[in-house]
Amino acid sequence: MAAELPDGLVAFVKRDCPTCVMVAPVLAALQGTVPLTVFTQDDPSFPPGVDAIDDTELEVSYRQGIEIVPTLLKVENGEVVDQLQGWLRGQWENLTGVAPLGVGLPEHRAGCGSRSIEPGLAERLAARYDGGRLASRRVTFGAEEDEFEAAYARGWSDGLPVVPPTPERVLRMLAGTSRAPSEVVALVPPDLVPCTVEKVAANAVLAGCRPEYLPVVLTALEGACTDEFNMHGLLATTYFSGPVLIVNGPIAREIGMNSGVNVLGQGNRANSTIGRALQLVVRNVGGGRPDGVDRATLGSPGKLGFCFAEREVDSPWEPLHVELGYRAEQSTVTLFAGQGPAPIVDQLSRTPESLIRSFAACLDATPHPNLALGFDAIVVVPPDHARIFRDAGWSKARMREELNRLLTRRGRERARGRGDMDEGLPDSLAEADIPKFREGGLYFVHAGGNAGMFSGILSSWVNPNGGGSNPVTVEIRK
Amino acid sequence: MSSLEVLDPTGERQPADRQRLPRPATIEGRRVALLDISKARGNVFLDRLEQLLTERGARIERFRKPTFARPAPRALLEEITARSDLVVEALAD
């Protein structure tokens, strides 16, 4: 809702701006000559000799989107038809139709920032004048209540502190997307609640996200709530897993995601908070809570949030999203129902033939040496291991082929009772050749720090062979 | 400290308290559905339950979810609702 502006010339000024002080005599001269309305942002008596309108509450400046003072608008029938910022004599003469103007002043002087865009103040103005577009119920904490304890008390936290989702913060978060706050992103399990962009933004605030992370969170939620990914089952299972998010494409660099040192660890704001925001949406909007619908026996620390970016820049291989059919310049988030990493240590191999055998031996036991086909895996390969495959020209397809060959066994070699362990494949598969991984169930992602002859296995919850989850990739739109 | 106003980040679904249905006066002649969620050995529990309930005059019908890893299909829920007065769901682990 833009405030009605009077026709004629409309100026926005503040005393705190030297350029405004300089052009004050020009405005005073114009006021007797042409229809002119002046809004003053900080001092109602400024400019001297001008009958200015008090806009110290900044409502008109905010609604008009004023960024620079002085701003001079030309208004016809309530519409702005021309405008200028700062002082440039020729421009002022053209727009006002009055010349000469400002005799004795320099030809040009840049303006200053409008008070309505000052950091901190801008968000308060947005909440005051645009808060009406937020539909969420307002919750008022008690005057003596600690705001962080209040959020805990209402059950909004995963155990770590959350940032209170004030209207100012949620509006600032919403600036990170072009989507309308009222747009429904997904039906969030387990309660199948229609979740709006606004609710996602509120939970992104809780999680500690910056606004530019919001498109990734929104996309991750879309992917999580597909039938294929089966977030409800993933939440309800007694198994360890949670959603693991892998971000590909330019957005990862734009928002400062970590794909290098300690990539699966703590300490990078984007990685830590994006994954957490998704989990908080499931908790708060969907109603999925530990010891409620979440029945995990052990869980895993990644259920606080597990998100990282692929190290695309110097990877020996095409990135994950390109392998899945996207273009390199697209940005995507891939969801994988998993946990980890489980270590692969091999500091001595210098040939791919040797190293791939180490991969195979470690993958063979995931999640049990006598089980196969029911679980997927992502091997996160850092540069030191990747280099060995790169130098030998091994593609991802070649690695998969070798692993498939090394890990395909007769069913009886993984049968119940094998190794004196009752767990295993049923006897009906005893004579069949059984690959360890289903087709499309084994992935490689390049990430991690420069030094260290290690790789990491992220293993999955049951895949669709067991009624579980299929990885899902969704393009990120801003 | 002034009071802080925040936006409710939840689904705003705090449901009105769900009232429990009254306990049936008798199970004799009632249609009782036994739902097996397909967890290993859930059937052992349900077999024994069927025996005990049948001795008490209940009419038993068995149902089974395709997998414990997903919610029951809508069609199955509707079938159980249409064909039963009472339901026992067996979890096993």
Interface residues (C-beta under 8 A of the other chain):
Chain A: L134 S136 R137 R138 V139 T140 F141 G142 A143 E144 E145 E147 A150 A151 W156 P164 P165 T166 P167 V170 V188 D191 V193 C195 E198 K199 A202 N203 V205 L206 N230 H232 G233 T237 T238 L280 N284 V285 G286 G287 V462 G466 G467 G468
Chain B: M1 S2 S3 L4 E5 V6 L7 D8 P9 T10 G11 E12 R13 P66 T67 F68 A69 R70 P71 D93
